[in-house]
Amino acid sequence: MINIRPVSDLRYKFSEIEEDVNTGEPVYLTKNGYGTMVVMSIEAYSELTDNVERALDEADRYAEEHDERMTHEEVFSSIRERIGDYV
């Protein structure tokens, strides 16, 4: 079940939010009825970002080993061509 709480709970019920987050599920915080932020454990955050960090590291290594550079137009054109094959 999605855990939605008012942002004021960070101040007044921090330990409850911490317990909820430590179960591995995020807590969605609202202010004046609108979503403002998500609180999650470091482990959950790492799961979300580890693949991105790995891909960026791989791209950095590739860039160090190769001189070829592409403009953003070339990159997106290539992506559009590949997507077009599947759409």
GUMIKOL-76252 format. One record per atom (N, C-alpha, C, CB): chain; y, x, z; residue number from 1. Coordinates in steps of 0.05 Angstrom, whole numbers, padded with zeros to 5 digits. Atoms other than C-alpha are relative to their C-alpha. Glycine has a CB too. Example, Ala and Ser with C-alpha at 12.3 -4.5 7.8 and 13.67 -1.06 7.14 Angstrom:
BEGIN
{chaine=A | v=-00024 | u=00018 | w=00000 | num=1}
{chaine=A | v=-00090 | u=00246 | w=00156 | num=1}
{chaine=A | v=00024 | u=00018 | w=00000 | num=1}
{chaine=A | v=00001 | u=-00020 | w=00025 | num=1}
{chaine=A | v=-00024 | u=-00016 | w=-00001 | num=2}
{chaine=A | v=-00021 | u=00273 | w=00143 | num=2}
{chaine=A | v=00022 | u=-00015 | w=00014 | num=2}
{chaine=A | v=00009 | u=00009 | w=-00029 | num=2}
//
This chain:
BEGIN
{chaine=A | v=-00024 | u=00017 | w=00000 | num=1}
{chaine=A | v=00000 | u=00000 | w=00000 | num=1}
{chaine=A | v=00025 | u=00018 | w=00000 | num=1}
{chaine=A | v=00000 | u=-00019 | w=00024 | num=1}
{chaine=A | v=-00025 | u=-00016 | w=00002 | num=2}
{chaine=A | v=00070 | u=00026 | w=-00017 | num=2}
{chaine=A | v=00015 | u=-00003 | w=00026 | num=2}
{chaine=A | v=00017 | u=-00010 | w=-00024 | num=2}
{chaine=A | v=-00014 | u=-00001 | w=-00025 | num=3}
{chaine=A | v=00108 | u=00046 | w=00045 | num=3}
{chaine=A | v=00030 | u=00002 | w=-00006 | num=3}
{chaine=A | v=-00010 | u=00024 | w=00018 | num=3}
{chaine=A | v=-00029 | u=00001 | w=00005 | num=4}
{chaine=A | v=00182 | u=00025 | w=00038 | num=4}
{chaine=A | v=00014 | u=-00004 | w=00027 | num=4}
{chaine=A | v=00007 | u=-00022 | w=-00021 | num=4}
{chaine=A | v=-00014 | u=00002 | w=-00025 | num=5}
{chaine=A | v=00229 | u=00036 | w=00096 | num=5}
{chaine=A | v=00030 | u=00006 | w=-00004 | num=5}
{chaine=A | v=-00012 | u=00020 | w=00021 | num=5}
{chaine=A | v=-00029 | u=-00006 | w=00002 | num=6}
{chaine=A | v=00304 | u=00037 | w=00108 | num=6}
{chaine=A | v=00005 | u=00029 | w=00007 | num=6}
{chaine=A | v=00017 | u=-00018 | w=00018 | num=6}
{chaine=A | v=-00007 | u=-00028 | w=-00005 | num=7}
{chaine=A | v=00336 | u=00106 | w=00107 | num=7}
{chaine=A | v=00007 | u=00005 | w=00029 | num=7}
{chaine=A | v=00023 | u=00009 | w=-00018 | num=7}
{chaine=A | v=-00007 | u=-00004 | w=-00029 | num=8}
{chaine=A | v=00359 | u=00095 | w=00179 | num=8}
{chaine=A | v=-00024 | u=00007 | w=00016 | num=8}
{chaine=A | v=00013 | u=-00026 | w=00011 | num=8}
{chaine=A | v=00024 | u=-00007 | w=-00015 | num=9}
{chaine=A | v=00286 | u=00103 | w=00200 | num=9}
{chaine=A | v=-00003 | u=00030 | w=00002 | num=9}
{chaine=A | v=-00024 | u=-00012 | w=-00014 | num=9}
{chaine=A | v=00001 | u=-00029 | w=-00002 | num=10}
{chaine=A | v=00294 | u=00177 | w=00186 | num=10}
{chaine=A | v=00012 | u=00010 | w=00026 | num=10}
{chaine=A | v=00015 | u=00014 | w=-00024 | num=10}
{chaine=A | v=-00013 | u=-00007 | w=-00025 | num=11}
{chaine=A | v=00340 | u=00181 | w=00246 | num=11}
{chaine=A | v=-00015 | u=-00012 | w=00024 | num=11}
{chaine=A | v=00029 | u=-00009 | w=00000 | num=11}
{chaine=A | v=00010 | u=00014 | w=-00024 | num=12}
{chaine=A | v=00308 | u=00130 | w=00292 | num=12}
{chaine=A | v=-00030 | u=-00001 | w=00002 | num=12}
{chaine=A | v=00011 | u=-00027 | w=00000 | num=12}
{chaine=A | v=00029 | u=00001 | w=00000 | num=13}
{chaine=A | v=00235 | u=00132 | w=00273 | num=13}
{chaine=A | v=-00013 | u=00023 | w=-00015 | num=13}
{chaine=A | v=-00010 | u=-00027 | w=-00011 | num=13}
{chaine=A | v=00009 | u=-00024 | w=00015 | num=14}
{chaine=A | v=00225 | u=00202 | w=00245 | num=14}
{chaine=A | v=-00030 | u=00005 | w=00004 | num=14}
{chaine=A | v=00016 | u=00024 | w=00008 | num=14}
{chaine=A | v=00028 | u=-00006 | w=-00006 | num=15}
{chaine=A | v=00158 | u=00212 | w=00280 | num=15}
{chaine=A | v=-00019 | u=-00019 | w=-00014 | num=15}
{chaine=A | v=-00005 | u=00000 | w=00030 | num=15}
{chaine=A | v=00017 | u=00019 | w=00015 | num=16}
{chaine=A | v=00130 | u=00148 | w=00248 | num=16}
{chaine=A | v=-00001 | u=00008 | w=-00029 | num=16}
{chaine=A | v=00011 | u=-00028 | w=00004 | num=16}
{chaine=A | v=-00001 | u=-00007 | w=00029 | num=17}
{chaine=A | v=00152 | u=00170 | w=00179 | num=17}
{chaine=A | v=-00016 | u=00026 | w=-00003 | num=17}
{chaine=A | v=00029 | u=00005 | w=-00009 | num=17}
{chaine=A | v=00015 | u=-00025 | w=00002 | num=18}
{chaine=A | v=00123 | u=00240 | w=00192 | num=18}
{chaine=A | v=-00030 | u=-00006 | w=00000 | num=18}
{chaine=A | v=00007 | u=00019 | w=00023 | num=18}
{chaine=A | v=00028 | u=00008 | w=-00001 | num=19}
{chaine=A | v=00056 | u=00208 | w=00211 | num=19}
{chaine=A | v=-00009 | u=-00012 | w=-00027 | num=19}
{chaine=A | v=-00006 | u=-00019 | w=00022 | num=19}
{chaine=A | v=00007 | u=00012 | w=00025 | num=20}
{chaine=A | v=00056 | u=00166 | w=00148 | num=20}
{chaine=A | v=-00002 | u=00020 | w=-00022 | num=20}
{chaine=A | v=00021 | u=-00022 | w=-00007 | num=20}
{chaine=A | v=-00001 | u=-00021 | w=00021 | num=21}
{chaine=A | v=00074 | u=00225 | w=00104 | num=21}
{chaine=A | v=-00024 | u=00018 | w=00002 | num=21}
{chaine=A | v=00026 | u=00016 | w=00001 | num=21}
{chaine=A | v=00023 | u=-00018 | w=-00004 | num=22}
{chaine=A | v=00019 | u=00267 | w=00135 | num=22}
{chaine=A | v=-00026 | u=-00011 | w=-00008 | num=22}
{chaine=A | v=-00001 | u=00008 | w=00029 | num=22}
{chaine=A | v=00025 | u=00012 | w=00011 | num=23}
{chaine=A | v=-00033 | u=00218 | w=00110 | num=23}
{chaine=A | v=-00003 | u=00006 | w=-00030 | num=23}
{chaine=A | v=00000 | u=-00031 | w=00004 | num=23}
{chaine=A | v=00000 | u=-00007 | w=00028 | num=24}
{chaine=A | v=-00015 | u=00243 | w=00040 | num=24}
{chaine=A | v=00014 | u=-00020 | w=-00018 | num=24}
{chaine=A | v=-00029 | u=00002 | w=-00009 | num=24}
{chaine=A | v=-00014 | u=00020 | w=00016 | num=25}
{chaine=A | v=00023 | u=00181 | w=00018 | num=25}
{chaine=A | v=00030 | u=00003 | w=00003 | num=25}
{chaine=A | v=-00009 | u=-00029 | w=00009 | num=25}
{chaine=A | v=-00029 | u=-00002 | w=-00003 | num=26}
{chaine=A | v=00097 | u=00182 | w=00003 | num=26}
{chaine=A | v=00012 | u=-00024 | w=00014 | num=26}
{chaine=A | v=00013 | u=00003 | w=-00028 | num=26}
{chaine=A | v=-00015 | u=00022 | w=-00012 | num=27}
{chaine=A | v=00148 | u=00140 | w=00040 | num=27}
{chaine=A | v=00025 | u=-00003 | w=-00017 | num=27}
{chaine=A | v=00007 | u=00006 | w=00030 | num=27}
{chaine=A | v=-00024 | u=00006 | w=00017 | num=28}
{chaine=A | v=00202 | u=00107 | w=-00003 | num=28}
{chaine=A | v=00021 | u=-00011 | w=00019 | num=28}
{chaine=A | v=-00007 | u=-00021 | w=-00022 | num=28}
{chaine=A | v=-00022 | u=00008 | w=-00017 | num=29}
{chaine=A | v=00269 | u=00101 | w=00031 | num=29}
{chaine=A | v=00021 | u=-00015 | w=-00016 | num=29}
{chaine=A | v=00013 | u=00025 | w=00013 | num=29}
{chaine=A | v=-00020 | u=00016 | w=00013 | num=30}
{chaine=A | v=00322 | u=00050 | w=00016 | num=30}
{chaine=A | v=00026 | u=00001 | w=00016 | num=30}
{chaine=A | v=-00009 | u=-00029 | w=-00004 | num=30}
{chaine=A | v=-00026 | u=00002 | w=-00013 | num=31}
{chaine=A | v=00396 | u=00044 | w=00031 | num=31}
{chaine=A | v=00014 | u=-00025 | w=-00012 | num=31}
{chaine=A | v=00018 | u=00026 | w=-00003 | num=31}
{chaine=A | v=-00012 | u=00026 | w=00010 | num=32}
{chaine=A | v=00429 | u=-00025 | w=00026 | num=32}
{chaine=A | v=-00017 | u=-00014 | w=-00020 | num=32}
{chaine=A | v=00028 | u=00006 | w=-00012 | num=32}
{chaine=A | v=00018 | u=00014 | w=00018 | num=33}
{chaine=A | v=00367 | u=-00051 | w=-00008 | num=33}
{chaine=A | v=-00008 | u=00014 | w=-00025 | num=33}
{chaine=A | v=00011 | u=-00026 | w=-00006 | num=33}
{chaine=A | v=00006 | u=-00015 | w=00025 | num=34}
{chaine=A | v=00365 | u=00002 | w=-00063 | num=34}
{chaine=A | v=-00015 | u=00026 | w=00007 | num=34}
{chaine=A | v=00026 | u=00006 | w=-00015 | num=34}
{chaine=A | v=00014 | u=-00025 | w=-00004 | num=35}
{chaine=A | v=00317 | u=00060 | w=-00069 | num=35}
{chaine=A | v=00019 | u=00024 | w=-00001 | num=35}
{chaine=A | v=-00022 | u=00003 | w=-00020 | num=35}
{chaine=A | v=-00017 | u=-00024 | w=-00001 | num=36}
{chaine=A | v=00350 | u=00126 | w=-00050 | num=36}
{chaine=A | v=-00016 | u=00026 | w=-00002 | num=36}
{chaine=A | v=00017 | u=00000 | w=00024 | num=36}
{chaine=A | v=00015 | u=-00025 | w=00001 | num=37}
{chaine=A | v=00295 | u=00177 | w=-00040 | num=37}
{chaine=A | v=-00029 | u=-00005 | w=00008 | num=37}
{chaine=A | v=00012 | u=00021 | w=00019 | num=37}
{chaine=A | v=00028 | u=00001 | w=-00007 | num=38}
{chaine=A | v=00222 | u=00191 | w=-00029 | num=38}
{chaine=A | v=-00006 | u=00024 | w=00018 | num=38}
{chaine=A | v=-00019 | u=00001 | w=-00025 | num=38}
{chaine=A | v=00007 | u=-00021 | w=-00018 | num=39}
{chaine=A | v=00195 | u=00232 | w=00029 | num=39}
{chaine=A | v=-00030 | u=00004 | w=-00003 | num=39}
{chaine=A | v=00007 | u=-00006 | w=00030 | num=39}
{chaine=A | v=00028 | u=-00006 | w=00002 | num=40}
{chaine=A | v=00128 | u=00267 | w=00020 | num=40}
{chaine=A | v=-00006 | u=00027 | w=00013 | num=40}
{chaine=A | v=-00009 | u=00001 | w=-00030 | num=40}
{chaine=A | v=00008 | u=-00025 | w=-00013 | num=41}
{chaine=A | v=00088 | u=00323 | w=00051 | num=41}
{chaine=A | v=00003 | u=00023 | w=-00020 | num=41}
{chaine=A | v=-00029 | u=-00002 | w=00009 | num=41}
{chaine=A | v=-00002 | u=-00024 | w=00016 | num=42}
{chaine=A | v=00094 | u=00394 | w=00026 | num=42}
{chaine=A | v=-00025 | u=00002 | w=-00019 | num=42}
{chaine=A | v=00002 | u=00025 | w=00017 | num=42}
{chaine=A | v=00024 | u=-00001 | w=00016 | num=43}
{chaine=A | v=00022 | u=00389 | w=00002 | num=43}
{chaine=A | v=00001 | u=-00019 | w=-00024 | num=43}
{chaine=A | v=-00024 | u=-00007 | w=00017 | num=43}
{chaine=A | v=-00003 | u=00020 | w=00022 | num=44}
{chaine=A | v=00036 | u=00326 | w=-00039 | num=44}
{chaine=A | v=00020 | u=00010 | w=-00020 | num=44}
{chaine=A | v=00008 | u=-00028 | w=00011 | num=44}
{chaine=A | v=-00020 | u=-00010 | w=00018 | num=45}
{chaine=A | v=00098 | u=00358 | w=-00068 | num=45}
{chaine=A | v=-00011 | u=00023 | w=-00017 | num=45}
{chaine=A | v=00025 | u=00010 | w=00015 | num=45}
{chaine=A | v=00012 | u=-00022 | w=00015 | num=46}
{chaine=A | v=00059 | u=00420 | w=-00087 | num=46}
{chaine=A | v=-00019 | u=-00009 | w=-00021 | num=46}
{chaine=A | v=-00015 | u=00019 | w=00020 | num=46}
{chaine=A | v=00018 | u=00011 | w=00020 | num=47}
{chaine=A | v=00007 | u=00378 | w=-00123 | num=47}
{chaine=A | v=00016 | u=-00009 | w=-00024 | num=47}
{chaine=A | v=-00016 | u=-00023 | w=00012 | num=47}
{chaine=A | v=-00016 | u=00009 | w=00022 | num=48}
{chaine=A | v=00063 | u=00349 | w=-00165 | num=48}
{chaine=A | v=00012 | u=00023 | w=-00016 | num=48}
{chaine=A | v=00022 | u=-00018 | w=00010 | num=48}
{chaine=A | v=-00015 | u=-00022 | w=00013 | num=49}
{chaine=A | v=00097 | u=00415 | w=-00181 | num=49}
{chaine=A | v=-00016 | u=00024 | w=-00008 | num=49}
{chaine=A | v=00022 | u=00008 | w=00018 | num=49}
{chaine=A | v=00015 | u=-00024 | w=00005 | num=50}
{chaine=A | v=00042 | u=00467 | w=-00184 | num=50}
{chaine=A | v=-00005 | u=00004 | w=-00030 | num=50}
{chaine=A | v=-00026 | u=00000 | w=00014 | num=50}
{chaine=A | v=00005 | u=-00003 | w=00029 | num=51}
{chaine=A | v=00024 | u=00452 | w=-00257 | num=51}
{chaine=A | v=00025 | u=00007 | w=-00015 | num=51}
{chaine=A | v=-00012 | u=-00027 | w=-00011 | num=51}
{chaine=A | v=-00026 | u=-00007 | w=00013 | num=52}
{chaine=A | v=00097 | u=00455 | w=-00277 | num=52}
{chaine=A | v=00006 | u=00029 | w=00004 | num=52}
{chaine=A | v=00022 | u=-00019 | w=00010 | num=52}
{chaine=A | v=-00005 | u=-00028 | w=-00006 | num=53}
{chaine=A | v=00106 | u=00521 | w=-00242 | num=53}
{chaine=A | v=-00018 | u=00019 | w=-00016 | num=53}
{chaine=A | v=-00003 | u=00006 | w=00030 | num=53}
{chaine=A | v=00018 | u=-00016 | w=00015 | num=54}
{chaine=A | v=00044 | u=00549 | w=-00275 | num=54}
{chaine=A | v=00008 | u=00001 | w=-00030 | num=54}
{chaine=A | v=-00029 | u=-00011 | w=00003 | num=54}
{chaine=A | v=-00008 | u=00001 | w=00028 | num=55}
{chaine=A | v=00067 | u=00526 | w=-00344 | num=55}
{chaine=A | v=00025 | u=00016 | w=-00005 | num=55}
{chaine=A | v=00005 | u=-00029 | w=-00009 | num=55}
{chaine=A | v=-00025 | u=-00016 | w=00003 | num=56}
{chaine=A | v=00136 | u=00557 | w=-00333 | num=56}
{chaine=A | v=-00006 | u=00030 | w=00001 | num=56}
{chaine=A | v=00020 | u=-00008 | w=00021 | num=56}
{chaine=A | v=00008 | u=-00029 | w=-00002 | num=57}
{chaine=A | v=00104 | u=00623 | w=-00311 | num=57}
{chaine=A | v=-00013 | u=00009 | w=-00026 | num=57}
{chaine=A | v=-00018 | u=00004 | w=00024 | num=57}
{chaine=A | v=00014 | u=-00007 | w=00025 | num=58}
{chaine=A | v=00060 | u=00622 | w=-00373 | num=58}
{chaine=A | v=00020 | u=00003 | w=-00023 | num=58}
{chaine=A | v=-00021 | u=-00022 | w=-00007 | num=58}
{chaine=A | v=-00021 | u=-00001 | w=00021 | num=59}
{chaine=A | v=00121 | u=00608 | w=-00418 | num=59}
{chaine=A | v=00016 | u=00026 | w=00003 | num=59}
{chaine=A | v=00018 | u=-00024 | w=00002 | num=59}
{chaine=A | v=-00015 | u=-00025 | w=-00005 | num=60}
{chaine=A | v=00158 | u=00666 | w=-00385 | num=60}
{chaine=A | v=-00016 | u=00024 | w=-00010 | num=60}
{chaine=A | v=00007 | u=00003 | w=00030 | num=60}
{chaine=A | v=00017 | u=-00022 | w=00009 | num=61}
{chaine=A | v=00099 | u=00713 | w=-00397 | num=61}
{chaine=A | v=00000 | u=00001 | w=-00031 | num=61}
{chaine=A | v=-00028 | u=-00003 | w=00011 | num=61}
{chaine=A | v=00001 | u=00001 | w=00029 | num=62}
{chaine=A | v=00095 | u=00690 | w=-00470 | num=62}
{chaine=A | v=00026 | u=00011 | w=-00011 | num=62}
{chaine=A | v=-00005 | u=-00029 | w=-00010 | num=62}
{chaine=A | v=-00027 | u=-00009 | w=00010 | num=63}
{chaine=A | v=00170 | u=00701 | w=-00480 | num=63}
{chaine=A | v=00003 | u=00030 | w=00003 | num=63}
{chaine=A | v=00022 | u=-00015 | w=00015 | num=63}
{chaine=A | v=-00002 | u=-00029 | w=-00004 | num=64}
{chaine=A | v=00164 | u=00772 | w=-00452 | num=64}
{chaine=A | v=-00016 | u=00015 | w=-00021 | num=64}
{chaine=A | v=-00009 | u=00008 | w=00028 | num=64}
{chaine=A | v=00019 | u=-00013 | w=00018 | num=65}
{chaine=A | v=00107 | u=00788 | w=-00500 | num=65}
{chaine=A | v=00007 | u=-00004 | w=-00029 | num=65}
{chaine=A | v=-00028 | u=-00008 | w=00006 | num=65}
{chaine=A | v=-00006 | u=00008 | w=00028 | num=66}
{chaine=A | v=00136 | u=00756 | w=-00563 | num=66}
{chaine=A | v=00030 | u=-00001 | w=-00005 | num=66}
{chaine=A | v=-00013 | u=-00026 | w=-00007 | num=66}
{chaine=A | v=-00028 | u=00000 | w=00007 | num=67}
{chaine=A | v=00202 | u=00762 | w=-00599 | num=67}
{chaine=A | v=00009 | u=-00027 | w=-00013 | num=67}
{chaine=A | v=00007 | u=00022 | w=-00019 | num=67}
{chaine=A | v=-00007 | u=00025 | w=00014 | num=68}
{chaine=A | v=00199 | u=00694 | w=-00634 | num=68}
{chaine=A | v=00015 | u=-00019 | w=00019 | num=68}
{chaine=A | v=-00026 | u=-00013 | w=-00011 | num=68}
{chaine=A | v=-00016 | u=00019 | w=-00015 | num=69}
{chaine=A | v=00251 | u=00644 | w=-00611 | num=69}
{chaine=A | v=00004 | u=-00024 | w=-00018 | num=69}
{chaine=A | v=00027 | u=00011 | w=00011 | num=69}
{chaine=A | v=-00005 | u=00024 | w=00015 | num=70}
{chaine=A | v=00261 | u=00572 | w=-00633 | num=70}
{chaine=A | v=00024 | u=-00015 | w=00012 | num=70}
{chaine=A | v=-00025 | u=-00018 | w=00000 | num=70}
{chaine=A | v=-00021 | u=00017 | w=-00010 | num=71}
{chaine=A | v=00321 | u=00527 | w=-00629 | num=71}
{chaine=A | v=-00012 | u=-00026 | w=00011 | num=71}
{chaine=A | v=00021 | u=-00006 | w=-00023 | num=71}
{chaine=A | v=00010 | u=00025 | w=-00011 | num=72}
{chaine=A | v=00315 | u=00461 | w=-00593 | num=72}
{chaine=A | v=-00007 | u=-00019 | w=-00023 | num=72}
{chaine=A | v=00019 | u=-00013 | w=00019 | num=72}
{chaine=A | v=00005 | u=00017 | w=00023 | num=73}
{chaine=A | v=00318 | u=00426 | w=-00661 | num=73}
{chaine=A | v=-00028 | u=00006 | w=-00011 | num=73}
{chaine=A | v=00021 | u=00003 | w=-00022 | num=73}
{chaine=A | v=00026 | u=-00007 | w=00010 | num=74}
{chaine=A | v=00257 | u=00465 | w=-00684 | num=74}
{chaine=A | v=-00022 | u=-00009 | w=00018 | num=74}
{chaine=A | v=-00002 | u=00031 | w=-00004 | num=74}
{chaine=A | v=00021 | u=00008 | w=-00020 | num=75}
{chaine=A | v=00218 | u=00451 | w=-00620 | num=75}
{chaine=A | v=-00004 | u=-00030 | w=-00002 | num=75}
{chaine=A | v=00009 | u=00008 | w=00028 | num=75}
{chaine=A | v=00003 | u=00029 | w=00000 | num=76}
{chaine=A | v=00232 | u=00376 | w=-00621 | num=76}
{chaine=A | v=-00011 | u=-00010 | w=-00027 | num=76}
{chaine=A | v=00026 | u=-00013 | w=00006 | num=76}
{chaine=A | v=00011 | u=00007 | w=00026 | num=77}
{chaine=A | v=00218 | u=00372 | w=-00696 | num=77}
{chaine=A | v=-00030 | u=00004 | w=-00001 | num=77}
{chaine=A | v=00014 | u=00016 | w=-00022 | num=77}
{chaine=A | v=00029 | u=-00006 | w=-00001 | num=78}
{chaine=A | v=00150 | u=00404 | w=-00685 | num=78}
{chaine=A | v=-00014 | u=-00021 | w=00017 | num=78}
{chaine=A | v=-00004 | u=00028 | w=00011 | num=78}
{chaine=A | v=00013 | u=00020 | w=-00017 | num=79}
{chaine=A | v=00135 | u=00356 | w=-00628 | num=79}
{chaine=A | v=-00001 | u=-00027 | w=-00013 | num=79}
{chaine=A | v=00016 | u=-00002 | w=00027 | num=79}
{chaine=A | v=00000 | u=00026 | w=00014 | num=80}
{chaine=A | v=00156 | u=00296 | w=-00669 | num=80}
{chaine=A | v=-00022 | u=-00001 | w=-00022 | num=80}
{chaine=A | v=00028 | u=-00005 | w=-00013 | num=80}
{chaine=A | v=00020 | u=-00001 | w=00021 | num=81}
{chaine=A | v=00110 | u=00318 | w=-00725 | num=81}
{chaine=A | v=-00028 | u=-00004 | w=00012 | num=81}
{chaine=A | v=00000 | u=00027 | w=-00015 | num=81}
{chaine=A | v=00026 | u=00003 | w=-00013 | num=82}
{chaine=A | v=00051 | u=00324 | w=-00677 | num=82}
{chaine=A | v=-00004 | u=-00028 | w=00011 | num=82}
{chaine=A | v=-00003 | u=00020 | w=00023 | num=82}
{chaine=A | v=00003 | u=00028 | w=-00011 | num=83}
{chaine=A | v=00065 | u=00257 | w=-00643 | num=83}
{chaine=A | v=-00004 | u=-00019 | w=-00023 | num=83}
{chaine=A | v=00025 | u=-00007 | w=00016 | num=83}
{chaine=A | v=00003 | u=00018 | w=00023 | num=84}
{chaine=A | v=00072 | u=00225 | w=-00711 | num=84}
{chaine=A | v=-00028 | u=-00003 | w=-00010 | num=84}
{chaine=A | v=00017 | u=00009 | w=-00023 | num=84}
{chaine=A | v=00028 | u=00001 | w=00009 | num=85}
{chaine=A | v=00000 | u=00242 | w=-00725 | num=85}
{chaine=A | v=-00016 | u=-00020 | w=00018 | num=85}
{chaine=A | v=-00013 | u=00028 | w=00002 | num=85}
{chaine=A | v=00015 | u=00017 | w=-00019 | num=86}
{chaine=A | v=-00021 | u=00199 | w=-00664 | num=86}
{chaine=A | v=00011 | u=-00028 | w=00002 | num=86}
{chaine=A | v=-00001 | u=00013 | w=00027 | num=86}
{chaine=A | v=-00013 | u=00026 | w=-00003 | num=87}
{chaine=A | v=00027 | u=00141 | w=-00669 | num=87}
{chaine=A | v=-00007 | u=-00018 | w=-00023 | num=87}
{chaine=A | v=00030 | u=00003 | w=00002 | num=87}
//
